[in-house]
Amino acid sequence: MSSAWFGGVGGAVSTPSLLPLLHALEFLDAATRNPFGFEFLRELAHGDGDLDIIVTGKWGGPVWFENQRIVRTPALDPAIAAKAKPFAFFPFCIDWHDAKKRSFQEQAVMLKELGYEGVGHIWLDGVADRLKTLDQAGLRLFQITMTVDISPGKTPYDAAKFRDVLALVKGRHMQFDLLVNGAPPSDASADPRGVAILRKMSDLAVDSGAQLLLYPHVGCWIERIQDSVHVADKVDRPNVGVMFNLCHWLRVDKQRDYKPLLRQAMPRLWAVSLNGADEFDAGPGWNHYIQPLDQGSFDVAGLLTTLKDLGYRGPIGLQCFGIGGDAREHLARSMIAWRRMSAGLAR
C-alpha cells in the first residue's frame, strides 16, 4: 500500500494511505481518530480530479491534506481565522437532534475542541448547569431562547423562573431570544398588550445587563424581521432589540433581497442566525432551509459581507435545529466553512 506522510509535532509520521477508503465514503465520522491522534473531518471533491481531506490534530487546528501532501491553508488556520473574524460565532439548538445525546459538559468539551466561542441555550431550565460547564471550558453563554405568550388572560411567561435566570446571568452580557406567540402573525391590533408585556420584561432585565431580542419565527406573532423592528420601536427600551434569522426569513419572505431589511433593522439589530440553506424550497419541513454551513445554494458569504458593510458587529448564531446524526460531525464541517468565510471577509 502507498503511504501518506503527515508532518506532526516531533517529525513526520507514516500511515497507510486512506485514499481508497475515502473514495468509498462521503466522509469519516468527525469523532473517529486514528492511532496517531489525527482527526479526519471529511473529504472534499473540488472537481479537479483528486481527493482532498481536511484533518485536525497535532497541529492545533484544521489543515488541508491535498493530493497526498499537507498544505497549510490560511482560511482554515485557527490563528489566522481568529484575527480575521469580525463576528463572534456560536451554535444553538445542538441538543435535541444529536445522535450522541451529549451532556452539557460533553457539549462544552466538544465545542472547545472545535473552536467555537460558546453556545446558545434553549428554554429557562438547566441554565445553572449550562453556565457551570461553559465556565469550566472557558466558553460563553451567548443566548437563551424562551417563549412569551401575549394571549389575553394567559400568563405570558414564568416570571419567577425568569427572575432566577436573570440573577444567574447578571453581568454576563448575554441575550434572551423571545419567541412571541398569542396573536396572528404581524397583527398590529395586538401591539398594546404585546408592548406592555415586553416593557415589563425589559424592566426585570435591566439590572442583569441582559438584552431582550425579538426573534422572528414562522407562525408567531413576531414572524418577520419587519415585525421585530416595528414592535421593538414601540417598546422603545434600550435593552430591547431584534434578531435576523435566515431560515425563518427564507420560509416567510418570497423575495430574496435582505439588504433593505437589514439596513432598516440596523439600529436595533443585535444578533443574526444563519446556516447552510437552499435559496428556495416549496416543500414543508426544514431540510433545505437548515443545513450545515458547507451545504446549500444560498450565498451565506454574501450575507456576511452585507452585514459587515452595514456596520453590523454583533454575534452570529449557527442554527442547528433538525440536523441529525452526530453533532460533532456537522459542527466540525460548519466551523471549517465559517473559517473560510471569515478569511474571505478579511480580504
PyMOL commands that set and color helices and strands:
alter all, ss='L'
color gray80, all
select helices_A, chain A and resi 19-24+74-76+78-84+104-114+127-137+159-168+188-208+225-235+246-252+259-268+300-310+327-345
alter helices_A, ss='H'
color red, helices_A
select strands_A, chain A and resi 3-8+11-16+39-44+52-56+63-66+69-71+89-92+118-122+140-149+175-181+211-214+240-245+269-274+316-319
alter strands_A, ss='S'
color yellow, strands_A
deselect
rebuild
show_as cartoon
